[in-house]
Amino acid sequence: MSGPLQAGELVLLTDRKDRRYLVTLAAGGEFHTHAGAVDHDALIGGTEGMRVRTARNAELTVWRPTLRDYVLKMPRGAQVVYPKDSAAILMQADVFPGARVLESGVGSGALSLSLLRAGAEVVGYEIREDFARQAVDNVTRFLGSEVTARYRVEIRDCYQGIDAEGLDRVVLDLPEPWQVMDHAASALHPGGSLVAYTPSIQQAVQLRRACETGPWAAASTMEVLHRGWHIQGDAVRPNHRMVAHTGFITTVRRLADQD
Ligand code: SAH
């Protein structure tokens, strides 16, 4: 999206210390930080990337949030898949526009957002009604209500079965993905992929073991280590801190049935 900022739009305000605030613009609205207030009317009609001053003369920059900005700021019930992992999951699962994807659990909808952004048609299975509601709210707030034409969340237990056939992809983020493998084998077409995100390596190992007894091949397990660098003039070094662990990403493809 480009052009002037409009009422009803989500914007991200950043300050000099890179503190970040997500705000929905409303005519007559006011945004308050400890560094003073800004009138929404000073932003509406303005240009993304512009700088404004608060009543106490602090400088803020206004942006349309990226998906990454949004996911890190949106309300969450369940722990979200972090952007570095969502990015890898999209590539590992080979998600494409129009891909028919089953996602479970849905949690806060962070991974749903990435799948939908990549153009997939997503059906989500989530056991908790409150999380399902939160996910749909989070997704529609960022992608608009039009996205519900290709996003549906059902309250159901994925361990009990998948009610679909000929799916392109299955993407899992739940505690016992091995309980889903037989259902996924029935729901995916031959050549389709399954990707499972698991915080513990024990879960990944148990999943890999389950793959050995079904119509699965080309299994792989990886993790993504993201180390930022501090670059300021001649001071150039890796950041002192990094998120050392989030989870493991296991990918496997469905074989054709043969006698
Ligand atoms: N990927 C999500 C986070 C998922 S957290 C995100 O990025 O926001 C794991 C979710 O799996 C939780 O919401 C939990 O309620 C759900 N879950 C656990 N077991 C499940 C099952 N058997 N069927 C469906 N959902 C399940």
Residues whose N, C-alpha, C, O or C-beta is under 5 A from the ligand:
A	BS01	SAH	A78 Q79 V80 V81 S104 G105 V106 G107 S108 G109 A110 L111 Y125 E126 I127 R128 F131 R156 D157 C158 Y159 D173 L174 P175
